[in-house]
Amino acid sequence: MTNEEKIISMLTKMQADIDTLKTKLNVQDEETPEEYEAHKKTLLELINRPLTPEEQKDADEFAEYIAEMDARKVAM
């Protein structure tokens, strides 16, 4: 898998996570305070969960790619 394919895959997964969060946040208007706190806890756990080794590797590769692109911009 090329770096670009890995980046697209990672961004696609991130977008799916964002869509899930948006859906859960939009439901909160109809929740009881207890349900709200339960959803809030779940969302915080999702946001703050540690990355798997594969996700961390992809994130590191993405950061390197961005750094290379930034260096190219400066060189121009």
C-alpha positions as CSV (number, residue, x, y, z in Angstrom):
1,M,0.0,0.0,0.0
2,T,1.4,3.4,-1.0
3,N,1.7,6.3,1.5
4,E,-1.1,8.1,-0.3
5,E,-3.4,5.0,0.0
6,K,-2.6,4.7,3.7
7,I,-3.4,8.4,4.2
8,I,-6.6,8.1,2.3
9,S,-7.6,5.0,4.3
10,M,-6.7,6.8,7.6
11,L,-8.7,9.9,6.6
12,T,-11.6,7.8,5.5
13,K,-11.7,6.1,8.9
14,M,-11.4,9.4,10.7
15,Q,-14.3,10.8,8.7
16,A,-16.4,7.8,9.7
17,D,-15.5,8.4,13.3
18,I,-16.5,12.1,12.9
19,D,-19.8,11.2,11.3
20,T,-20.5,8.8,14.2
21,L,-19.7,11.5,16.7
22,K,-22.0,14.0,14.9
23,T,-24.8,11.5,14.8
24,K,-24.4,10.9,18.5
25,L,-24.2,14.6,19.3
26,N,-27.4,15.3,17.3
27,V,-29.3,12.8,19.3
28,Q,-28.6,14.5,22.6
29,D,-31.5,17.0,22.4
30,E,-33.9,14.2,23.3
31,E,-31.8,12.5,26.0
32,T,-32.3,12.5,29.7
33,P,-29.3,13.9,31.8
34,E,-28.3,10.3,32.6
35,E,-28.3,9.3,28.9
36,Y,-26.3,12.5,28.1
37,E,-23.7,11.7,30.6
38,A,-23.4,8.1,29.4
39,H,-23.0,9.3,25.8
40,K,-20.5,11.9,26.8
41,K,-18.4,9.3,28.6
42,T,-18.5,7.0,25.5
43,L,-17.5,9.9,23.2
44,L,-14.6,10.9,25.5
45,E,-13.4,7.3,25.7
46,L,-13.5,7.2,21.9
47,I,-11.6,10.5,21.5
48,N,-9.0,9.7,24.1
49,R,-8.4,6.0,23.4
50,P,-4.8,5.1,22.7
51,L,-4.0,4.3,19.1
52,T,-3.3,0.7,18.0
53,P,0.3,0.1,16.8
54,E,-0.9,0.1,13.2
55,E,-2.8,3.4,13.7
56,Q,0.2,5.0,15.4
57,K,2.4,3.8,12.5
58,D,0.0,5.3,10.0
59,A,-0.2,8.6,12.0
60,D,3.6,8.8,12.1
61,E,3.8,8.2,8.3
62,F,1.2,10.8,7.8
63,A,3.1,13.3,10.0
64,E,6.3,12.6,8.0
65,Y,4.4,13.1,4.7
66,I,3.0,16.5,5.9
67,A,6.5,17.5,7.1
68,E,7.9,16.7,3.6
69,M,5.1,18.7,1.9
70,D,5.8,21.6,4.2
71,A,9.5,21.4,3.4
72,R,8.8,21.5,-0.3
73,K,6.6,24.6,0.2
74,V,9.5,26.4,2.0
75,A,12.0,25.3,-0.7
76,M,9.9,26.9,-3.4
